[in-house]
């Protein structure tokens, strides 16, 4: 069964940039224009990679923080279980009183 994260999205569809198709014939195209377009695309992708790395670092920091909190809570739960088992045995006998109505 596929998970939703494994399903290909719109970003995976081939487009005019990825297949290298242009509306102008190669003879009439300017190499400078092609170079400019390729550089702009490279800059955009580098910026996108930078933003994704920034997001990844932020997510890793949050994940570490949450995992520390989980470990701390698990330790507290284990300590509580130990303390409860000790407290279940009464230290003094319970006093009984009779009540008349």
C-alpha positions in Angstrom: 0.0 0.0 0.0 1.4 3.4 -1.0 1.6 6.2 1.5 0.5 9.7 0.6 4.2 10.8 0.8 5.2 8.3 -1.9 2.6 9.6 -4.4 4.1 11.7 -7.2 2.9 15.3 -7.3 2.7 18.1 -9.8 6.4 18.9 -9.3 7.3 15.5 -10.8 5.5 16.2 -14.1 7.9 16.9 -17.0 7.6 20.5 -18.3 9.2 22.7 -21.0 12.3 23.4 -18.9 13.0 19.8 -18.0 12.7 18.5 -21.6 14.6 21.5 -23.0 11.9 22.4 -25.6 11.7 26.0 -26.8 9.3 27.7 -29.1 12.1 29.4 -31.1 14.1 27.2 -33.5 17.7 26.6 -32.4 19.1 28.5 -35.3 17.2 31.7 -34.3 17.9 31.4 -30.6 20.5 33.5 -28.8 23.1 31.6 -26.8 23.2 34.5 -24.4 19.4 34.2 -23.7 19.8 30.5 -23.1 22.7 31.1 -20.7 20.6 33.8 -18.9 17.6 31.5 -18.6 19.7 28.6 -17.3 21.5 30.9 -14.7 18.1 32.2 -13.5 16.8 28.6 -13.1 20.0 27.6 -11.2 19.6 30.6 -8.9 16.0 29.7 -8.2 16.8 26.1 -7.5 19.8 27.0 -5.2 17.5 29.4 -3.3 14.9 26.6 -3.0 17.5 24.2 -1.7 18.7 26.8 0.8 15.1 27.2 2.1 14.6 23.5 2.3 17.8 23.0 4.3 16.7 25.8 6.6 13.4 24.1 7.1 15.2 20.7 7.7 17.4 22.2 10.3 14.5 23.8 12.1 12.5 20.5 12.0 15.6 18.6 13.4 15.9 21.1 16.3 12.2 20.7 17.1 12.5 17.0 16.9 15.4 16.9 19.3 13.4 19.1 21.7 10.4 16.9 21.6 12.4 13.7 22.0 14.1 15.2 25.1 10.6 16.0 26.5 9.4 12.5 25.7 12.4 10.9 27.5 11.9 13.1 30.5 8.2 12.2 30.7 8.9 8.5 30.4 11.4 8.7 33.2 8.8 10.6 35.4 6.3 7.9 34.6 8.7 5.1 35.6 9.6 7.0 38.8 5.9 7.4 39.7 5.3 3.7 39.2 8.1 2.9 41.6 6.8 5.4 44.2 3.2 4.1 43.9 4.3 0.5 44.5 6.1 1.7 47.7 3.1 3.7 48.9 0.5 1.0 48.5 1.6 -0.7 51.7 0.2 1.3 54.5 2.7 2.4 57.1 0.2 2.5 60.0 -2.9 0.4 60.5 -6.1 2.1 59.6 -8.3 3.2 62.6 -11.9 2.0 62.5 -14.8 3.8 64.1 -18.4 2.6 64.4 -21.2 5.0 63.6 -24.7 4.8 65.0 -27.6 6.3 63.1 
